């Protein structure tokens, strides 16, 4: 249910947030076609708050907490099983997100979690029945959590989420589980949070999501008149499953492969970090069709031509052939550039947009990461400490 007027404004005022501008660049990866030059990711707001220990109950009545999913990025949404407005839309979008996570091979690194905002009715048994009704995956794959009124009050207070009881509509909606008229409704704030693998709240996506595919029939049947209207006329700034996935991936720690790629200019030659043993490396992911890369690549070419102790390696993502070769000639690139046409290496580094640069120390561990086109000042500052 929608919060009373002003509740969402209170949420925004209760947390100190900063718009993510560092990701407003380039083109999306993860199997998507190149976006128009300059397309922003708009992942939401950035936060930096470690989560305290806050016990909850799973659908089997067992005590758990978000700490059980430490080591993964958590996509966290408030859901009430008797909400007929935003919640079926949110759950449908999370089902899309789950399919996207699986397709990207990230099921063991990104975890969807929903937590109830209806402590008066959302018992573990009801959560289990709700899952069965719309065919969501098992609790191990997608935990649906609830808690006592005190537990949920403490949990959602940390996230500055408001919720509460309000009079039922006229006529009242029917309880899908009991078949009886509901005696009250629950309003709540519509927000989705992302928590990083270290258990720190990092990003908040405001508002009701926008599904890209029709909702499952069971979820559509749960929609109230207002929910059907909201589904038919979504807000233009609502988040999508694709955007949530892109944002979640940026919170993943890099799991780099050993970087052995064919050269863009000579496929018979292999580009490898091994050639830079004992030297720091600037590792730049780019593509010729990426507008910001056209400004950044000549800068890197000039830096590399200086012959300093820091090497430069380029990774050309999602393309190969004459276009990439012509781009490198025009930019004056003399440093080695590997071809990554299937984006395999980019994915291993958690790259979701271009350009993106990693700064590797002399042991080739990731010492820093930069989103967007580098400037001369930024490049000098980042390489000075390697």
KEMITI-586225 format. One record per residue (C-alpha): residue number from 1; x, y, z; residue in one letter. Coordinates in Angstrom, 2 decimals. Layout:
<nodes>
<node NUM <X Y Z> "A">
...
</nodes>
This chain:
<nodes>
<node 1 <0.00 0.00 0.00> "X">
<node 2 <1.12 3.58 -0.61> "X">
<node 3 <2.42 5.52 2.41> "X">
<node 4 <0.50 8.57 3.54> "X">
<node 5 <1.51 11.83 1.90> "X">
<node 6 <4.95 12.97 3.03> "X">
<node 7 <6.25 9.60 4.22> "X">
<node 8 <8.58 9.16 1.23> "X">
<node 9 <9.91 12.67 1.74> "X">
<node 10 <10.62 11.77 5.36> "X">
<node 11 <12.58 8.72 4.20> "X">
<node 12 <14.68 10.79 1.83> "X">
<node 13 <15.36 13.32 4.58> "X">
<node 14 <16.22 10.68 7.16> "X">
<node 15 <19.24 9.33 5.33> "X">
<node 16 <22.28 11.21 4.08> "X">
<node 17 <22.52 10.31 0.42> "X">
<node 18 <24.66 11.24 -2.53> "X">
<node 19 <23.60 10.86 -6.12> "X">
<node 20 <25.75 8.40 -7.98> "X">
<node 21 <27.44 10.45 -10.65> "X">
<node 22 <30.52 8.31 -11.09> "X">
<node 23 <28.52 5.82 -13.13> "X">
<node 24 <26.97 8.30 -15.56> "X">
<node 25 <28.96 7.18 -18.55> "X">
<node 26 <29.47 4.87 -21.47> "X">
<node 27 <27.63 1.75 -22.47> "X">
<node 28 <26.15 -1.25 -20.68> "X">
<node 29 <27.53 -4.77 -20.85> "X">
<node 30 <26.22 -8.10 -19.51> "X">
<node 31 <25.00 -9.17 -22.92> "X">
<node 32 <23.13 -5.94 -23.66> "X">
<node 33 <23.61 -4.20 -27.01> "X">
<node 34 <25.61 -0.99 -26.92> "X">
<node 35 <23.58 1.85 -25.46> "X">
<node 36 <23.67 5.30 -27.05> "X">
<node 37 <26.77 7.25 -26.15> "X">
<node 38 <26.44 8.96 -22.81> "X">
<node 39 <23.61 6.76 -21.51> "X">
<node 40 <23.72 6.93 -17.67> "X">
<node 41 <23.25 3.94 -15.40> "X">
<node 42 <21.35 5.94 -12.77> "X">
<node 43 <21.68 3.25 -10.09> "X">
<node 44 <20.16 5.34 -7.30> "X">
<node 45 <21.69 6.72 -4.16> "X">
<node 46 <24.87 5.68 -2.39> "X">
<node 47 <25.01 4.97 1.35> "X">
<node 48 <27.77 3.65 3.60> "X">
<node 49 <26.26 2.17 6.78> "X">
<node 50 <27.27 -1.17 8.30> "X">
<node 51 <24.27 -3.26 9.30> "X">
<node 52 <23.96 -4.13 12.99> "X">
<node 53 <22.90 -7.63 14.07> "X">
<node 54 <19.12 -7.71 13.69> "X">
<node 55 <17.38 -11.11 14.11> "X">
<node 56 <14.44 -12.08 11.89> "X">
<node 57 <12.41 -15.25 11.20> "X">
<node 58 <12.41 -17.29 8.02> "X">
<node 59 <9.33 -19.03 6.63> "X">
<node 60 <10.09 -22.08 8.77> "X">
<node 61 <10.12 -20.03 11.97> "X">
<node 62 <13.90 -20.29 12.35> "X">
<node 63 <15.81 -17.27 13.63> "X">
<node 64 <18.14 -15.79 11.04> "X">
<node 65 <19.48 -12.40 9.91> "X">
<node 66 <20.99 -10.71 6.89> "X">
<node 67 <24.39 -11.74 8.25> "X">
<node 68 <23.57 -15.23 6.95> "X">
<node 69 <24.16 -13.88 3.44> "X">
<node 70 <27.46 -12.14 4.18> "X">
<node 71 <29.79 -12.48 1.22> "X">
<node 72 <27.02 -11.75 -1.31> "X">
<node 73 <25.42 -8.57 -2.57> "X">
<node 74 <21.90 -8.48 -1.07> "X">
<node 75 <18.98 -6.97 -2.96> "X">
<node 76 <16.50 -6.20 -0.17> "X">
<node 77 <12.85 -5.23 -0.65> "X">
<node 78 <9.97 -4.73 1.81> "X">
<node 79 <6.97 -6.90 0.89> "X">
<node 80 <3.62 -7.55 2.57> "X">
<node 81 <1.78 -10.66 1.44> "X">
<node 82 <-1.61 -8.89 1.54> "X">
<node 83 <-0.43 -5.75 -0.26> "X">
<node 84 <-2.30 -5.41 -3.56> "X">
<node 85 <-0.59 -2.32 -4.92> "X">
<node 86 <3.20 -2.22 -5.16> "X">
<node 87 <4.16 -5.60 -3.67> "X">
<node 88 <3.00 -7.92 -6.51> "X">
<node 89 <4.78 -5.58 -8.94> "X">
<node 90 <7.94 -5.66 -6.81> "X">
<node 91 <7.86 -9.45 -6.52> "X">
<node 92 <7.34 -9.82 -10.27> "X">
<node 93 <10.31 -7.56 -10.95> "X">
<node 94 <12.43 -9.50 -8.46> "X">
<node 95 <11.54 -12.70 -10.35> "X">
<node 96 <12.91 -11.02 -13.49> "X">
<node 97 <16.00 -9.99 -11.54> "X">
<node 98 <16.51 -13.56 -10.36> "X">
<node 99 <16.45 -14.83 -13.93> "X">
<node 100 <18.97 -12.14 -14.88> "X">
<node 101 <21.24 -13.10 -11.99> "X">
<node 102 <21.14 -16.75 -13.07> "X">
<node 103 <21.79 -15.88 -16.73> "X">
<node 104 <24.84 -13.83 -15.71> "X">
<node 105 <26.22 -16.75 -13.69> "X">
<node 106 <26.00 -14.75 -10.46> "X">
<node 107 <23.56 -16.86 -8.43> "X">
<node 108 <26.25 -17.55 -5.84> "X">
<node 109 <27.21 -13.87 -5.56> "X">
<node 110 <23.94 -11.89 -5.54> "X">
<node 111 <21.10 -12.69 -3.12> "X">
<node 112 <17.49 -11.46 -3.26> "X">
<node 113 <15.84 -11.11 0.16> "X">
<node 114 <12.35 -9.83 0.98> "X">
<node 115 <11.36 -8.83 4.51> "X">
<node 116 <7.77 -8.27 5.63> "X">
<node 117 <6.30 -4.93 6.62> "X">
<node 118 <3.18 -6.60 8.05> "X">
<node 119 <4.11 -8.08 11.44> "X">
<node 120 <0.42 -8.48 12.34> "X">
<node 121 <-0.36 -11.06 9.64> "X">
<node 122 <2.81 -12.23 7.91> "X">
<node 123 <3.58 -15.36 9.91> "X">
<node 124 <6.15 -17.87 8.65> "X">
<node 125 <3.30 -20.11 7.45> "X">
<node 126 <1.78 -17.28 5.44> "X">
<node 127 <5.14 -16.50 3.81> "X">
<node 128 <5.48 -20.13 2.81> "X">
<node 129 <1.97 -20.13 1.32> "X">
<node 130 <2.68 -16.86 -0.51> "X">
<node 131 <5.79 -18.34 -2.09> "X">
<node 132 <3.90 -21.43 -3.20> "X">
<node 133 <1.09 -19.31 -4.65> "X">
<node 134 <3.18 -17.42 -7.19> "X">
<node 135 <5.84 -20.07 -7.75> "X">
<node 136 <8.93 -18.33 -6.42> "X">
<node 137 <12.08 -20.43 -5.96> "X">
<node 138 <12.84 -22.23 -2.73> "X">
<node 139 <13.65 -20.38 0.46> "X">
<node 140 <17.32 -21.23 0.08> "X">
<node 141 <17.41 -19.39 -3.26> "X">
<node 142 <15.21 -16.47 -2.21> "X">
<node 143 <14.60 -16.05 1.52> "X">
<node 144 <11.32 -14.42 2.56> "X">
<node 145 <11.67 -13.18 6.10> "X">
<node 146 <9.39 -11.81 8.79> "X">
<node 147 <9.63 -11.28 12.53> "X">
<node 148 <7.87 -10.24 15.66> "X">
<node 149 <6.51 -6.68 15.77> "X">
<node 150 <9.53 -5.63 17.82> "X">
<node 151 <12.01 -7.31 15.45> "X">
<node 152 <10.52 -5.77 12.32> "X">
<node 153 <10.23 -2.35 13.98> "X">
<node 154 <13.93 -2.39 14.80> "X">
<node 155 <14.92 -3.76 11.40> "X">
<node 156 <12.98 -1.28 9.30> "X">
<node 157 <13.83 1.61 11.62> "X">
<node 158 <17.47 1.14 10.66> "X">
<node 159 <16.51 1.49 6.99> "X">
<node 160 <14.16 4.42 7.72> "X">
<node 161 <11.23 2.50 6.25> "X">
<node 162 <7.78 3.52 7.42> "X">
<node 163 <4.80 1.18 7.63> "X">
<node 164 <1.60 0.92 9.62> "X">
<node 165 <-2.03 -0.15 9.76> "X">
<node 166 <-4.81 1.82 8.11> "X">
<node 167 <-8.54 1.20 7.58> "X">
<node 168 <-9.50 -1.39 4.98> "X">
<node 169 <-10.96 -0.16 1.71> "X">
<node 170 <-14.63 -0.12 0.82> "X">
<node 171 <-15.38 -2.83 -0.01> "X">
<node 172 <-12.40 -4.50 1.71> "X">
<node 173 <-10.01 -6.68 -0.26> "X">
<node 174 <-10.24 -10.44 0.25> "X">
<node 175 <-7.51 -12.32 2.06> "X">
<node 176 <-6.20 -14.71 -0.61> "X">
<node 177 <-5.22 -17.27 2.05> "X">
<node 178 <-8.42 -17.38 4.15> "X">
<node 179 <-10.98 -16.13 1.64> "X">
<node 180 <-12.32 -13.67 4.24> "X">
<node 181 <-12.50 -9.85 3.95> "X">
<node 182 <-9.46 -8.06 5.29> "X">
<node 183 <-10.10 -6.06 8.46> "X">
<node 184 <-7.32 -3.52 7.82> "X">
<node 185 <-4.71 -2.53 5.25> "X">
<node 186 <-0.99 -1.86 5.70> "X">
<node 187 <0.80 1.09 4.13> "X">
<node 188 <4.56 1.07 3.66> "X">
<node 189 <7.34 2.90 1.89> "X">
<node 190 <8.38 1.47 -1.48> "X">
<node 191 <12.18 1.28 -1.51> "X">
<node 192 <14.74 -1.37 -2.45> "X">
<node 193 <18.18 -1.51 -0.86> "X">
<node 194 <21.48 -3.07 -1.90> "X">
<node 195 <23.88 -4.31 0.76> "X">
<node 196 <27.47 -5.11 -0.19> "X">
<node 197 <29.23 -8.42 0.61> "X">
<node 198 <30.73 -6.92 3.78> "X">
<node 199 <27.28 -6.20 5.21> "X">
<node 200 <27.25 -2.46 4.51> "X">
<node 201 <24.17 -0.70 3.17> "X">
<node 202 <25.33 0.88 -0.07> "X">
<node 203 <22.50 1.80 -2.43> "X">
<node 204 <18.80 2.64 -2.26> "X">
<node 205 <16.46 2.51 -5.25> "X">
<node 206 <13.41 4.63 -4.56> "X">
<node 207 <9.89 3.86 -5.69> "X">
<node 208 <7.95 1.04 -7.27> "X">
<node 209 <9.86 -0.94 -9.92> "X">
<node 210 <8.82 -1.25 -13.55> "X">
<node 211 <8.63 -4.87 -14.76> "X">
<node 212 <9.78 -5.55 -18.30> "X">
<node 213 <7.56 -8.63 -18.75> "X">
<node 214 <3.98 -9.49 -17.79> "X">
<node 215 <3.53 -10.52 -14.18> "X">
<node 216 <2.76 -14.17 -13.44> "X">
<node 217 <-1.00 -14.75 -13.36> "X">
<node 218 <-1.01 -15.42 -9.61> "X">
<node 219 <0.64 -12.05 -8.90> "X">
<node 220 <-1.70 -10.23 -11.30> "X">
<node 221 <-4.65 -11.74 -9.44> "X">
<node 222 <-3.35 -10.22 -6.19> "X">
<node 223 <-3.44 -6.65 -7.58> "X">
<node 224 <-6.04 -4.23 -6.31> "X">
<node 225 <-7.64 -1.67 -8.63> "X">
<node 226 <-4.90 0.78 -7.69> "X">
<node 227 <-2.24 -1.87 -8.26> "X">
<node 228 <-3.57 -2.58 -11.76> "X">
<node 229 <-3.57 1.13 -12.52> "X">
<node 230 <0.01 1.46 -11.27> "X">
<node 231 <1.07 -1.51 -13.40> "X">
<node 232 <-0.58 -0.04 -16.50> "X">
<node 233 <0.90 3.43 -15.91> "X">
<node 234 <4.29 3.03 -14.16> "X">
<node 235 <6.24 6.01 -12.93> "X">
<node 236 <8.90 7.08 -15.44> "X">
<node 237 <11.71 6.93 -12.88> "X">
<node 238 <10.95 3.47 -11.50> "X">
<node 239 <13.83 1.03 -11.35> "X">
<node 240 <13.98 -2.13 -13.47> "X">
<node 241 <15.44 -5.59 -12.96> "X">
<node 242 <18.18 -4.80 -15.47> "X">
<node 243 <19.15 -1.65 -13.60> "X">
<node 244 <19.13 -3.43 -10.25> "X">
<node 245 <21.43 -6.11 -11.68> "X">
<node 246 <23.80 -3.54 -13.14> "X">
<node 247 <23.97 -1.78 -9.78> "X">
<node 248 <24.43 -5.01 -7.83> "X">
<node 249 <27.35 -6.04 -10.03> "X">
<node 250 <29.18 -2.79 -9.27> "X">
<node 251 <29.20 -3.82 -5.60> "X">
<node 252 <30.83 -7.18 -6.28> "X">
<node 253 <34.52 -7.52 -5.50> "X">
<node 254 <36.53 -8.22 -8.60> "X">
<node 255 <37.41 -11.86 -9.28> "X">
<node 256 <39.92 -11.30 -12.05> "X">
<node 257 <41.02 -14.06 -14.36> "X">
<node 258 <44.64 -14.35 -15.40> "X">
<node 259 <44.08 -12.08 -18.39> "X">
<node 260 <45.42 -13.95 -21.38> "X">
<node 261 <43.81 -12.54 -24.51> "X">
<node 262 <44.54 -12.38 -28.23> "X">
<node 263 <45.91 -9.07 -29.38> "X">
<node 264 <43.47 -6.81 -31.22> "X">
<node 265 <46.11 -5.88 -33.78> "X">
<node 266 <47.63 -9.37 -34.15> "X">
<node 267 <45.35 -12.24 -33.03> "X">
<node 268 <48.31 -14.65 -33.12> "X">
<node 269 <49.93 -12.68 -30.28> "X">
<node 270 <48.73 -13.21 -26.72> "X">
<node 271 <48.37 -10.32 -24.28> "X">
<node 272 <49.10 -11.31 -20.69> "X">
<node 273 <49.82 -9.75 -17.32> "X">
<node 274 <52.74 -12.15 -17.06> "X">
<node 275 <54.70 -9.84 -19.36> "X">
<node 276 <54.54 -7.19 -16.63> "X">
<node 277 <55.79 -9.32 -13.75> "X">
<node 278 <56.88 -7.12 -10.85> "X">
<node 279 <55.39 -3.96 -12.40> "X">
<node 280 <52.18 -2.09 -11.58> "X">
<node 281 <49.63 -2.01 -14.40> "X">
<node 282 <46.81 0.26 -15.49> "X">
<node 283 <44.17 -2.09 -16.92> "X">
<node 284 <41.64 -0.21 -19.03> "X">
<node 285 <38.36 -1.67 -20.35> "X">
<node 286 <36.99 0.20 -23.37> "X">
<node 287 <35.32 -0.12 -26.78> "X">
<node 288 <35.60 1.91 -29.96> "X">
<node 289 <31.88 2.76 -29.95> "X">
<node 290 <32.06 4.17 -26.40> "X">
<node 291 <32.11 7.98 -26.69> "X">
<node 292 <33.97 8.71 -23.41> "X">
<node 293 <36.59 6.13 -24.42> "X">
<node 294 <37.48 8.26 -27.44> "X">
<node 295 <38.66 10.98 -25.09> "X">
<node 296 <40.30 8.71 -22.56> "X">
<node 297 <42.26 6.36 -24.85> "X">
<node 298 <44.61 9.03 -26.33> "X">
<node 299 <45.37 10.13 -22.76> "X">
<node 300 <46.39 6.59 -21.85> "X">
<node 301 <48.46 6.37 -25.03> "X">
<node 302 <50.43 9.47 -24.01> "X">
<node 303 <50.89 8.11 -20.48> "X">
<node 304 <52.19 4.76 -21.76> "X">
<node 305 <54.56 6.38 -24.24> "X">
<node 306 <56.33 8.10 -21.34> "X">
<node 307 <58.07 4.82 -20.51> "X">
<node 308 <57.43 4.98 -16.77> "X">
<node 309 <57.43 2.11 -14.31> "X">
<node 310 <53.65 1.61 -14.62> "X">
<node 311 <52.52 -0.40 -17.61> "X">
<node 312 <49.22 -0.04 -19.48> "X">
<node 313 <47.08 -2.82 -20.95> "X">
<node 314 <43.82 -2.23 -22.78> "X">
<node 315 <40.94 -4.67 -23.04> "X">
<node 316 <38.63 -4.07 -26.00> "X">
<node 317 <35.22 -5.32 -24.87> "X">
<node 318 <32.45 -6.79 -26.98> "X">
<node 319 <33.98 -6.24 -30.40> "X">
<node 320 <36.83 -7.24 -32.67> "X">
<node 321 <38.16 -6.63 -36.14> "X">
<node 322 <38.87 -3.56 -38.30> "X">
<node 323 <36.78 -1.03 -36.32> "X">
<node 324 <38.78 -1.66 -33.15> "X">
<node 325 <42.08 -1.61 -35.02> "X">
<node 326 <41.24 1.69 -36.72> "X">
<node 327 <40.25 3.20 -33.39> "X">
<node 328 <43.58 2.25 -31.80> "X">
<node 329 <45.59 3.65 -34.74> "X">
<node 330 <43.71 6.97 -34.58> "X">
<node 331 <44.25 7.21 -30.80> "X">
<node 332 <47.98 6.57 -31.18> "X">
<node 333 <47.92 3.49 -28.95> "X">
<node 334 <51.26 1.75 -28.60> "X">
<node 335 <50.50 -0.31 -25.50> "X">
<node 336 <49.16 -3.88 -25.81> "X">
<node 337 <45.41 -4.31 -26.23> "X">
<node 338 <43.63 -7.63 -25.84> "X">
<node 339 <40.36 -8.58 -27.54> "X">
<node 340 <37.48 -9.62 -25.25> "X">
<node 341 <34.63 -10.06 -27.78> "X">
<node 342 <32.52 -12.21 -25.45> "X">
<node 343 <33.06 -9.87 -22.44> "X">
<node 344 <34.34 -12.86 -20.43> "X">
<node 345 <37.30 -10.98 -18.95> "X">
<node 346 <35.17 -7.88 -18.36> "X">
<node 347 <32.64 -9.96 -16.42> "X">
<node 348 <35.37 -11.51 -14.28> "X">
<node 349 <36.36 -8.01 -13.19> "X">
<node 350 <32.75 -6.99 -12.53> "X">
<node 351 <32.69 -4.47 -15.38> "X">
<node 352 <29.18 -3.36 -16.32> "X">
<node 353 <29.86 -0.07 -18.11> "X">
<node 354 <32.63 1.51 -20.15> "X">
<node 355 <35.15 2.90 -19.74> "X">
<node 356 <36.36 1.36 -16.50> "X">
<node 357 <39.93 1.17 -15.25> "X">
<node 358 <41.65 -1.01 -12.66> "X">
<node 359 <44.93 -0.12 -11.00> "X">
<node 360 <46.99 -3.23 -10.24> "X">
<node 361 <49.94 -3.22 -7.86> "X">
<node 362 <53.27 -4.91 -8.61> "X">
<node 363 <51.76 -8.27 -7.58> "X">
<node 364 <48.81 -7.57 -9.92> "X">
<node 365 <46.28 -7.32 -7.12> "X">
<node 366 <43.50 -4.78 -7.60> "X">
<node 367 <44.59 -1.67 -5.70> "X">
<node 368 <41.98 0.70 -7.13> "X">
<node 369 <39.10 1.00 -9.52> "X">
<node 370 <37.85 4.00 -11.48> "X">
<node 371 <34.46 4.37 -13.16> "X">
<node 372 <34.20 6.59 -16.22> "X">
<node 373 <36.80 8.41 -18.33> "X">
<node 374 <40.08 9.21 -16.61> "X">
<node 375 <41.54 12.68 -16.59> "X">
<node 376 <45.25 13.47 -16.60> "X">
<node 377 <45.05 14.53 -12.95> "X">
<node 378 <43.16 11.40 -11.89> "X">
<node 379 <45.54 9.10 -13.76> "X">
<node 380 <48.59 10.72 -12.17> "X">
<node 381 <47.10 10.53 -8.69> "X">
<node 382 <46.02 6.90 -9.03> "X">
<node 383 <49.35 5.65 -10.39> "X">
<node 384 <51.52 7.61 -7.94> "X">
<node 385 <50.75 5.22 -5.11> "X">
<node 386 <51.16 1.96 -7.02> "X">
</nodes>
